């Protein structure tokens, strides 16, 4: 298995995996996959990764900016999605390790995630990767008419922004 930079030509597989995450009901507030152009404009240009084995994309990870304000230029929001058949095999851990490395190369000092409380696999992944729980946004949004909480996790770099 390799982790490599995501290309526009990967979008069909990336979108399929995203739709599998949406179908769980606890990965995102989104209810449909965006077009590639919409996704591309919402994510940072660096820190876009796929895990691939024998030509098949098994998962992906990327960062989104958290704000357009310059003070938050070193902060990114994490997305990690693993295909249904590849979950529980360490691919999320591998992608997260690479995403952390790439985020630091890109000069980010903090990466953060908003996770539904039901997504215990994602919570464990983030905790094992050095993220810490920083709070809960209660009833922050609705999905399918149901109010959902969102748990906030962040990881501060030990290499960037330490001055």
PyMOL CGO cylinders between C-alpha atoms (Angstrom):
from pymol import cmd
from pymol.cgo import CYLINDER

trace = [
    CYLINDER, 0.00, 0.00, 0.00, 1.14, 3.51, -0.77, 0.3, 1, 1, 1, 1, 1, 1,
    CYLINDER, 1.14, 3.51, -0.77, -0.01, 6.94, 0.32, 0.3, 1, 1, 1, 1, 1, 1,
    CYLINDER, -0.01, 6.94, 0.32, 0.33, 9.51, -2.41, 0.3, 1, 1, 1, 1, 1, 1,
    CYLINDER, 0.33, 9.51, -2.41, -0.89, 12.93, -3.41, 0.3, 1, 1, 1, 1, 1, 1,
    CYLINDER, -0.89, 12.93, -3.41, -4.50, 12.99, -4.60, 0.3, 1, 1, 1, 1, 1, 1,
    CYLINDER, -4.50, 12.99, -4.60, -5.03, 13.99, -8.22, 0.3, 1, 1, 1, 1, 1, 1,
    CYLINDER, -5.03, 13.99, -8.22, -8.14, 15.29, -9.97, 0.3, 1, 1, 1, 1, 1, 1,
    CYLINDER, -8.14, 15.29, -9.97, -8.26, 11.96, -11.82, 0.3, 1, 1, 1, 1, 1, 1,
    CYLINDER, -8.26, 11.96, -11.82, -8.88, 10.24, -8.45, 0.3, 1, 1, 1, 1, 1, 1,
    CYLINDER, -8.88, 10.24, -8.45, -12.15, 12.11, -7.95, 0.3, 1, 1, 1, 1, 1, 1,
    CYLINDER, -12.15, 12.11, -7.95, -14.47, 9.29, -9.03, 0.3, 1, 1, 1, 1, 1, 1,
    CYLINDER, -14.47, 9.29, -9.03, -13.05, 6.97, -6.35, 0.3, 1, 1, 1, 1, 1, 1,
    CYLINDER, -13.05, 6.97, -6.35, -12.71, 9.74, -3.76, 0.3, 1, 1, 1, 1, 1, 1,
    CYLINDER, -12.71, 9.74, -3.76, -16.33, 10.76, -4.34, 0.3, 1, 1, 1, 1, 1, 1,
    CYLINDER, -16.33, 10.76, -4.34, -17.52, 7.15, -4.06, 0.3, 1, 1, 1, 1, 1, 1,
    CYLINDER, -17.52, 7.15, -4.06, -15.73, 6.75, -0.72, 0.3, 1, 1, 1, 1, 1, 1,
    CYLINDER, -15.73, 6.75, -0.72, -17.17, 10.06, 0.46, 0.3, 1, 1, 1, 1, 1, 1,
    CYLINDER, -17.17, 10.06, 0.46, -20.68, 8.85, -0.44, 0.3, 1, 1, 1, 1, 1, 1,
    CYLINDER, -20.68, 8.85, -0.44, -20.04, 5.68, 1.60, 0.3, 1, 1, 1, 1, 1, 1,
    CYLINDER, -20.04, 5.68, 1.60, -19.15, 7.91, 4.55, 0.3, 1, 1, 1, 1, 1, 1,
    CYLINDER, -19.15, 7.91, 4.55, -22.28, 10.00, 4.03, 0.3, 1, 1, 1, 1, 1, 1,
    CYLINDER, -22.28, 10.00, 4.03, -24.37, 6.81, 4.03, 0.3, 1, 1, 1, 1, 1, 1,
    CYLINDER, -24.37, 6.81, 4.03, -23.25, 5.98, 7.59, 0.3, 1, 1, 1, 1, 1, 1,
    CYLINDER, -23.25, 5.98, 7.59, -25.14, 9.02, 8.89, 0.3, 1, 1, 1, 1, 1, 1,
    CYLINDER, -25.14, 9.02, 8.89, -22.35, 9.95, 11.29, 0.3, 1, 1, 1, 1, 1, 1,
    CYLINDER, -22.35, 9.95, 11.29, -19.42, 11.09, 9.17, 0.3, 1, 1, 1, 1, 1, 1,
    CYLINDER, -19.42, 11.09, 9.17, -20.59, 14.49, 7.91, 0.3, 1, 1, 1, 1, 1, 1,
    CYLINDER, -20.59, 14.49, 7.91, -23.52, 16.87, 7.81, 0.3, 1, 1, 1, 1, 1, 1,
    CYLINDER, -23.52, 16.87, 7.81, -23.40, 16.69, 4.02, 0.3, 1, 1, 1, 1, 1, 1,
    CYLINDER, -23.40, 16.69, 4.02, -26.04, 14.58, 2.28, 0.3, 1, 1, 1, 1, 1, 1,
    CYLINDER, -26.04, 14.58, 2.28, -24.49, 14.40, -1.19, 0.3, 1, 1, 1, 1, 1, 1,
    CYLINDER, -24.49, 14.40, -1.19, -21.04, 14.55, -2.70, 0.3, 1, 1, 1, 1, 1, 1,
    CYLINDER, -21.04, 14.55, -2.70, -20.03, 17.84, -4.30, 0.3, 1, 1, 1, 1, 1, 1,
    CYLINDER, -20.03, 17.84, -4.30, -18.63, 18.16, -7.80, 0.3, 1, 1, 1, 1, 1, 1,
    CYLINDER, -18.63, 18.16, -7.80, -14.86, 18.02, -8.05, 0.3, 1, 1, 1, 1, 1, 1,
    CYLINDER, -14.86, 18.02, -8.05, -14.72, 21.79, -8.63, 0.3, 1, 1, 1, 1, 1, 1,
    CYLINDER, -14.72, 21.79, -8.63, -16.77, 22.47, -5.49, 0.3, 1, 1, 1, 1, 1, 1,
    CYLINDER, -16.77, 22.47, -5.49, -14.63, 20.08, -3.45, 0.3, 1, 1, 1, 1, 1, 1,
    CYLINDER, -14.63, 20.08, -3.45, -11.41, 21.51, -4.90, 0.3, 1, 1, 1, 1, 1, 1,
    CYLINDER, -11.41, 21.51, -4.90, -12.31, 25.09, -4.00, 0.3, 1, 1, 1, 1, 1, 1,
    CYLINDER, -12.31, 25.09, -4.00, -13.26, 24.09, -0.43, 0.3, 1, 1, 1, 1, 1, 1,
    CYLINDER, -13.26, 24.09, -0.43, -9.97, 22.30, 0.37, 0.3, 1, 1, 1, 1, 1, 1,
    CYLINDER, -9.97, 22.30, 0.37, -6.37, 23.44, 0.70, 0.3, 1, 1, 1, 1, 1, 1,
    CYLINDER, -6.37, 23.44, 0.70, -4.23, 22.84, -2.37, 0.3, 1, 1, 1, 1, 1, 1,
    CYLINDER, -4.23, 22.84, -2.37, -1.67, 20.91, -0.36, 0.3, 1, 1, 1, 1, 1, 1,
    CYLINDER, -1.67, 20.91, -0.36, -2.35, 18.04, 2.05, 0.3, 1, 1, 1, 1, 1, 1,
    CYLINDER, -2.35, 18.04, 2.05, -4.59, 15.95, -0.25, 0.3, 1, 1, 1, 1, 1, 1,
    CYLINDER, -4.59, 15.95, -0.25, -3.79, 12.27, 0.04, 0.3, 1, 1, 1, 1, 1, 1,
    CYLINDER, -3.79, 12.27, 0.04, -5.06, 8.87, -1.06, 0.3, 1, 1, 1, 1, 1, 1,
    CYLINDER, -5.06, 8.87, -1.06, -4.19, 5.39, 0.17, 0.3, 1, 1, 1, 1, 1, 1,
    CYLINDER, -4.19, 5.39, 0.17, -3.83, 3.06, -2.79, 0.3, 1, 1, 1, 1, 1, 1,
    CYLINDER, -3.83, 3.06, -2.79, -3.24, -0.67, -3.13, 0.3, 1, 1, 1, 1, 1, 1,
    CYLINDER, -3.24, -0.67, -3.13, -2.86, -2.44, -6.47, 0.3, 1, 1, 1, 1, 1, 1,
    CYLINDER, -2.86, -2.44, -6.47, -4.32, 0.57, -8.27, 0.3, 1, 1, 1, 1, 1, 1,
    CYLINDER, -4.32, 0.57, -8.27, -7.39, 0.76, -6.01, 0.3, 1, 1, 1, 1, 1, 1,
    CYLINDER, -7.39, 0.76, -6.01, -8.03, 3.79, -3.81, 0.3, 1, 1, 1, 1, 1, 1,
    CYLINDER, -8.03, 3.79, -3.81, -9.00, 2.60, -0.34, 0.3, 1, 1, 1, 1, 1, 1,
    CYLINDER, -9.00, 2.60, -0.34, -9.26, 5.92, 1.46, 0.3, 1, 1, 1, 1, 1, 1,
    CYLINDER, -9.26, 5.92, 1.46, -8.44, 9.59, 1.35, 0.3, 1, 1, 1, 1, 1, 1,
    CYLINDER, -8.44, 9.59, 1.35, -7.52, 12.48, 3.62, 0.3, 1, 1, 1, 1, 1, 1,
    CYLINDER, -7.52, 12.48, 3.62, -7.47, 16.23, 3.07, 0.3, 1, 1, 1, 1, 1, 1,
    CYLINDER, -7.47, 16.23, 3.07, -7.52, 19.57, 4.85, 0.3, 1, 1, 1, 1, 1, 1,
    CYLINDER, -7.52, 19.57, 4.85, -9.91, 22.49, 4.56, 0.3, 1, 1, 1, 1, 1, 1,
    CYLINDER, -9.91, 22.49, 4.56, -9.16, 26.00, 5.76, 0.3, 1, 1, 1, 1, 1, 1,
    CYLINDER, -9.16, 26.00, 5.76, -11.05, 26.88, 8.94, 0.3, 1, 1, 1, 1, 1, 1,
    CYLINDER, -11.05, 26.88, 8.94, -11.31, 30.59, 8.17, 0.3, 1, 1, 1, 1, 1, 1,
    CYLINDER, -11.31, 30.59, 8.17, -10.39, 33.15, 5.54, 0.3, 1, 1, 1, 1, 1, 1,
    CYLINDER, -10.39, 33.15, 5.54, -8.88, 35.36, 8.28, 0.3, 1, 1, 1, 1, 1, 1,
    CYLINDER, -8.88, 35.36, 8.28, -5.08, 35.45, 8.06, 0.3, 1, 1, 1, 1, 1, 1,
    CYLINDER, -5.08, 35.45, 8.06, -4.63, 34.73, 11.77, 0.3, 1, 1, 1, 1, 1, 1,
    CYLINDER, -4.63, 34.73, 11.77, -5.99, 31.22, 11.13, 0.3, 1, 1, 1, 1, 1, 1,
    CYLINDER, -5.99, 31.22, 11.13, -3.74, 30.58, 8.13, 0.3, 1, 1, 1, 1, 1, 1,
    CYLINDER, -3.74, 30.58, 8.13, -1.91, 27.81, 9.99, 0.3, 1, 1, 1, 1, 1, 1,
    CYLINDER, -1.91, 27.81, 9.99, -5.05, 25.95, 11.04, 0.3, 1, 1, 1, 1, 1, 1,
    CYLINDER, -5.05, 25.95, 11.04, -6.75, 23.26, 8.96, 0.3, 1, 1, 1, 1, 1, 1,
    CYLINDER, -6.75, 23.26, 8.96, -9.78, 21.03, 9.35, 0.3, 1, 1, 1, 1, 1, 1,
    CYLINDER, -9.78, 21.03, 9.35, -9.21, 17.31, 8.83, 0.3, 1, 1, 1, 1, 1, 1,
    CYLINDER, -9.21, 17.31, 8.83, -11.24, 14.98, 6.61, 0.3, 1, 1, 1, 1, 1, 1,
    CYLINDER, -11.24, 14.98, 6.61, -10.41, 11.26, 6.57, 0.3, 1, 1, 1, 1, 1, 1,
    CYLINDER, -10.41, 11.26, 6.57, -12.65, 8.78, 4.74, 0.3, 1, 1, 1, 1, 1, 1,
    CYLINDER, -12.65, 8.78, 4.74, -12.07, 5.05, 4.29, 0.3, 1, 1, 1, 1, 1, 1,
    CYLINDER, -12.07, 5.05, 4.29, -13.97, 2.78, 1.89, 0.3, 1, 1, 1, 1, 1, 1,
    CYLINDER, -13.97, 2.78, 1.89, -16.52, 0.45, 3.46, 0.3, 1, 1, 1, 1, 1, 1,
    CYLINDER, -16.52, 0.45, 3.46, -14.50, -2.67, 2.71, 0.3, 1, 1, 1, 1, 1, 1,
    CYLINDER, -14.50, -2.67, 2.71, -11.24, -1.18, 3.98, 0.3, 1, 1, 1, 1, 1, 1,
    CYLINDER, -11.24, -1.18, 3.98, -12.30, 0.07, 7.42, 0.3, 1, 1, 1, 1, 1, 1,
    CYLINDER, -12.30, 0.07, 7.42, -10.61, -1.38, 10.49, 0.3, 1, 1, 1, 1, 1, 1,
    CYLINDER, -10.61, -1.38, 10.49, -7.39, -2.25, 8.64, 0.3, 1, 1, 1, 1, 1, 1,
    CYLINDER, -7.39, -2.25, 8.64, -5.16, 0.64, 9.75, 0.3, 1, 1, 1, 1, 1, 1,
    CYLINDER, -5.16, 0.64, 9.75, -5.63, 2.73, 6.61, 0.3, 1, 1, 1, 1, 1, 1,
    CYLINDER, -5.63, 2.73, 6.61, -7.06, 5.67, 8.56, 0.3, 1, 1, 1, 1, 1, 1,
    CYLINDER, -7.06, 5.67, 8.56, -4.04, 5.59, 10.87, 0.3, 1, 1, 1, 1, 1, 1,
    CYLINDER, -4.04, 5.59, 10.87, -1.66, 5.56, 7.90, 0.3, 1, 1, 1, 1, 1, 1,
    CYLINDER, -1.66, 5.56, 7.90, -3.45, 8.42, 6.17, 0.3, 1, 1, 1, 1, 1, 1,
    CYLINDER, -3.45, 8.42, 6.17, -3.58, 10.45, 9.39, 0.3, 1, 1, 1, 1, 1, 1,
    CYLINDER, -3.58, 10.45, 9.39, 0.17, 9.99, 9.97, 0.3, 1, 1, 1, 1, 1, 1,
    CYLINDER, 0.17, 9.99, 9.97, 0.90, 11.22, 6.46, 0.3, 1, 1, 1, 1, 1, 1,
    CYLINDER, 0.90, 11.22, 6.46, -1.59, 14.08, 6.77, 0.3, 1, 1, 1, 1, 1, 1,
    CYLINDER, -1.59, 14.08, 6.77, 0.09, 15.27, 9.97, 0.3, 1, 1, 1, 1, 1, 1,
    CYLINDER, 0.09, 15.27, 9.97, 3.51, 15.19, 8.27, 0.3, 1, 1, 1, 1, 1, 1,
    CYLINDER, 3.51, 15.19, 8.27, 2.21, 17.01, 5.20, 0.3, 1, 1, 1, 1, 1, 1,
    CYLINDER, 2.21, 17.01, 5.20, 0.40, 19.62, 7.30, 0.3, 1, 1, 1, 1, 1, 1,
    CYLINDER, 0.40, 19.62, 7.30, 3.63, 20.45, 9.11, 0.3, 1, 1, 1, 1, 1, 1,
    CYLINDER, 3.63, 20.45, 9.11, 5.54, 20.66, 5.82, 0.3, 1, 1, 1, 1, 1, 1,
    CYLINDER, 5.54, 20.66, 5.82, 2.86, 23.12, 4.68, 0.3, 1, 1, 1, 1, 1, 1,
    CYLINDER, 2.86, 23.12, 4.68, 3.40, 25.24, 7.81, 0.3, 1, 1, 1, 1, 1, 1,
    CYLINDER, 3.40, 25.24, 7.81, 0.22, 24.40, 9.70, 0.3, 1, 1, 1, 1, 1, 1,
    CYLINDER, 0.22, 24.40, 9.70, 0.50, 24.57, 13.48, 0.3, 1, 1, 1, 1, 1, 1,
    CYLINDER, 0.50, 24.57, 13.48, -2.94, 23.18, 14.33, 0.3, 1, 1, 1, 1, 1, 1,
    CYLINDER, -2.94, 23.18, 14.33, -5.21, 20.67, 12.68, 0.3, 1, 1, 1, 1, 1, 1,
    CYLINDER, -5.21, 20.67, 12.68, -8.68, 20.10, 14.02, 0.3, 1, 1, 1, 1, 1, 1,
    CYLINDER, -8.68, 20.10, 14.02, -11.75, 17.93, 13.51, 0.3, 1, 1, 1, 1, 1, 1,
    CYLINDER, -11.75, 17.93, 13.51, -15.43, 18.04, 14.29, 0.3, 1, 1, 1, 1, 1, 1,
    CYLINDER, -15.43, 18.04, 14.29, -16.68, 14.50, 14.96, 0.3, 1, 1, 1, 1, 1, 1,
    CYLINDER, -16.68, 14.50, 14.96, -20.15, 13.14, 15.67, 0.3, 1, 1, 1, 1, 1, 1,
    CYLINDER, -20.15, 13.14, 15.67, -20.24, 11.38, 19.07, 0.3, 1, 1, 1, 1, 1, 1,
    CYLINDER, -20.24, 11.38, 19.07, -21.46, 8.19, 17.37, 0.3, 1, 1, 1, 1, 1, 1,
    CYLINDER, -21.46, 8.19, 17.37, -18.32, 7.99, 15.22, 0.3, 1, 1, 1, 1, 1, 1,
    CYLINDER, -18.32, 7.99, 15.22, -16.27, 6.12, 17.81, 0.3, 1, 1, 1, 1, 1, 1,
    CYLINDER, -16.27, 6.12, 17.81, -13.76, 4.83, 15.24, 0.3, 1, 1, 1, 1, 1, 1,
    CYLINDER, -13.76, 4.83, 15.24, -12.90, 8.40, 14.23, 0.3, 1, 1, 1, 1, 1, 1,
    CYLINDER, -12.90, 8.40, 14.23, -12.64, 9.51, 17.86, 0.3, 1, 1, 1, 1, 1, 1,
    CYLINDER, -12.64, 9.51, 17.86, -10.19, 6.67, 18.59, 0.3, 1, 1, 1, 1, 1, 1,
    CYLINDER, -10.19, 6.67, 18.59, -8.20, 7.43, 15.43, 0.3, 1, 1, 1, 1, 1, 1,
    CYLINDER, -8.20, 7.43, 15.43, -7.82, 11.07, 16.41, 0.3, 1, 1, 1, 1, 1, 1,
    CYLINDER, -7.82, 11.07, 16.41, -6.90, 10.32, 20.02, 0.3, 1, 1, 1, 1, 1, 1,
    CYLINDER, -6.90, 10.32, 20.02, -4.24, 7.81, 18.94, 0.3, 1, 1, 1, 1, 1, 1,
    CYLINDER, -4.24, 7.81, 18.94, -2.82, 10.42, 16.55, 0.3, 1, 1, 1, 1, 1, 1,
    CYLINDER, -2.82, 10.42, 16.55, -2.31, 12.91, 19.38, 0.3, 1, 1, 1, 1, 1, 1,
    CYLINDER, -2.31, 12.91, 19.38, -5.48, 14.97, 19.06, 0.3, 1, 1, 1, 1, 1, 1,
    CYLINDER, -5.48, 14.97, 19.06, -7.10, 16.18, 22.25, 0.3, 1, 1, 1, 1, 1, 1,
    CYLINDER, -7.10, 16.18, 22.25, -10.77, 16.73, 22.95, 0.3, 1, 1, 1, 1, 1, 1,
    CYLINDER, -10.77, 16.73, 22.95, -11.45, 20.44, 23.37, 0.3, 1, 1, 1, 1, 1, 1,
    CYLINDER, -11.45, 20.44, 23.37, -15.23, 20.63, 23.61, 0.3, 1, 1, 1, 1, 1, 1,
    CYLINDER, -15.23, 20.63, 23.61, -18.69, 19.86, 22.34, 0.3, 1, 1, 1, 1, 1, 1,
    CYLINDER, -18.69, 19.86, 22.34, -20.94, 21.96, 20.18, 0.3, 1, 1, 1, 1, 1, 1,
    CYLINDER, -20.94, 21.96, 20.18, -24.42, 20.90, 21.23, 0.3, 1, 1, 1, 1, 1, 1,
    CYLINDER, -24.42, 20.90, 21.23, -27.15, 20.62, 18.63, 0.3, 1, 1, 1, 1, 1, 1,
    CYLINDER, -27.15, 20.62, 18.63, -24.96, 22.51, 16.19, 0.3, 1, 1, 1, 1, 1, 1,
    CYLINDER, -24.96, 22.51, 16.19, -26.77, 21.33, 13.07, 0.3, 1, 1, 1, 1, 1, 1,
    CYLINDER, -26.77, 21.33, 13.07, -29.42, 19.03, 11.68, 0.3, 1, 1, 1, 1, 1, 1,
    CYLINDER, -29.42, 19.03, 11.68, -29.03, 16.00, 9.48, 0.3, 1, 1, 1, 1, 1, 1,
    CYLINDER, -29.03, 16.00, 9.48, -32.19, 14.38, 8.16, 0.3, 1, 1, 1, 1, 1, 1,
    CYLINDER, -32.19, 14.38, 8.16, -34.19, 16.57, 10.54, 0.3, 1, 1, 1, 1, 1, 1,
    CYLINDER, -34.19, 16.57, 10.54, -32.31, 15.47, 13.66, 0.3, 1, 1, 1, 1, 1, 1,
    CYLINDER, -32.31, 15.47, 13.66, -30.18, 17.84, 15.74, 0.3, 1, 1, 1, 1, 1, 1,
    CYLINDER, -30.18, 17.84, 15.74, -26.62, 16.59, 16.13, 0.3, 1, 1, 1, 1, 1, 1,
    CYLINDER, -26.62, 16.59, 16.13, -23.80, 17.40, 18.53, 0.3, 1, 1, 1, 1, 1, 1,
    CYLINDER, -23.80, 17.40, 18.53, -20.26, 17.76, 17.25, 0.3, 1, 1, 1, 1, 1, 1,
    CYLINDER, -20.26, 17.76, 17.25, -17.14, 16.98, 19.29, 0.3, 1, 1, 1, 1, 1, 1,
    CYLINDER, -17.14, 16.98, 19.29, -14.11, 19.17, 18.66, 0.3, 1, 1, 1, 1, 1, 1,
    CYLINDER, -14.11, 19.17, 18.66, -10.61, 17.69, 18.59, 0.3, 1, 1, 1, 1, 1, 1,
    CYLINDER, -10.61, 17.69, 18.59, -7.33, 19.41, 17.80, 0.3, 1, 1, 1, 1, 1, 1,
    CYLINDER, -7.33, 19.41, 17.80, -3.69, 18.53, 17.41, 0.3, 1, 1, 1, 1, 1, 1,
    CYLINDER, -3.69, 18.53, 17.41, -1.05, 21.18, 17.93, 0.3, 1, 1, 1, 1, 1, 1,
    CYLINDER, -1.05, 21.18, 17.93, 2.23, 20.63, 16.10, 0.3, 1, 1, 1, 1, 1, 1,
    CYLINDER, 2.23, 20.63, 16.10, 5.36, 20.12, 18.18, 0.3, 1, 1, 1, 1, 1, 1,
    CYLINDER, 5.36, 20.12, 18.18, 7.42, 21.48, 15.24, 0.3, 1, 1, 1, 1, 1, 1,
    CYLINDER, 7.42, 21.48, 15.24, 5.50, 24.43, 13.79, 0.3, 1, 1, 1, 1, 1, 1,
    CYLINDER, 5.50, 24.43, 13.79, 4.32, 27.52, 15.66, 0.3, 1, 1, 1, 1, 1, 1,
    CYLINDER, 4.32, 27.52, 15.66, 6.25, 26.76, 18.83, 0.3, 1, 1, 1, 1, 1, 1,
    CYLINDER, 6.25, 26.76, 18.83, 7.92, 30.14, 19.19, 0.3, 1, 1, 1, 1, 1, 1,
]
cmd.load_cgo(trace, "trace")
